[in-house]
Amino acid sequence: MIVCLDQCAISELAKCADKESPLGQLKATLLEAARDLKAICPVAKETLVETTGLPSAEQRRLIYDLHSELADARMGGPIWSFKNMWKMIDEETLALARGTAPPSAFELIRWKAIDDDQLAAKTWSNIVDGKKEMLERVRAHRFVQAEGKPVVEFNKKGAATDLEHVSHVYRQVQRLVKGEPLDKSDHMGYGVAQYLQEQGVARSELEKLLEDIRYHRWKAIPVIFYRTQVVARLESDFHRDKTPRKYDVNDEIDVPRIAVGLSSADLIITDAAMAELCRSAKTERWVPAKVFAVREPEKALAFIRETLNNEETAQSK
């Protein structure tokens, strides 16, 4: 079983000292399953940054120790981590262009400098500054009435397509085929196009990729598909008539992490807002991964026990 824990979840689990509480039982069950190699909780890249930037050295250490054990850090070795969402998109796009097997969503890393207070202060400052910059961009942005096709559209089954993301990637790949310079105005496709260039993708592979985009195979890549469903729900909530959702800069961190979790985990434990967002996006229609808020540990615990019990029963047959 693969479990994705967001920053809120691992923080609450790390500081929980009451072993008899539902959260304490969830913590103990995850640890036991990890030790028995029945479950693993890879560290999300966003969690590495957020934890490193925490002001409290004690809190950093608690999270580091717990998450390292849950991520299979045996004998002080490396730990398993989810790949960054954009890295996954790059690698999945390359595999699609070349017709090779999809890459793994996981990689081994070493989590360092957890006790460095100066690094923590600098990291936290960078996080705060980044959030301020993002908020300023949002406040300065003027929404205008869109003309032509919407940025997001839904098919008959209710699945969303991010037309902007798709079109940005398509135009950048067209430029690669023609030998033209990339255009930063198509920013959502700029990074993946650069990656394809660096990997020396052949013209025939790029032409195949254009066809894959036209026939909807690219947007069906799991991490892209699930990101789109969550972002589409956010966009709809922002434009509700009566009670529009307020922009939360933390979504810029949480959405990539949840997209990675939905594409590669069996269970996601997150904060209440993100769990509710997944429910309203009805992600369960498209993916078997279960999403629970950390404040409902009983549900997560029941799911883990049922899943592990089913696996043991299947192995005994």
Secondary structure, 3 states (H helix, E strand, C coil): CEEEECHHHHHHHHHCCCCCCHHHHHHHHHHHHHHCCCCECCECHHHHHHHHCCCCHHHHHHHHHHHHHHCCCHHHCCEEEECCHHHHHHHHHHHHHHCCCCCCCEEEECCCCCCCHHHHHHHHHHHHHHHHHHHHHHHHCCCCCCCCCCCEEECCCCCEEEHHHHHHHHHHHHHHHHCCCCCCCCHHHHHHHHHHHHCCCCHHHHHHHHHHHHCCCCCCCHHHHHHHHHHHHHHHHHCCCCCCCCCCCCHHHHHHHHHHHHHHCCEEEECHHHHHHHHHCCHHHCCCCEEEECCCHHHHHHHHHHHHHHHHHHHHC
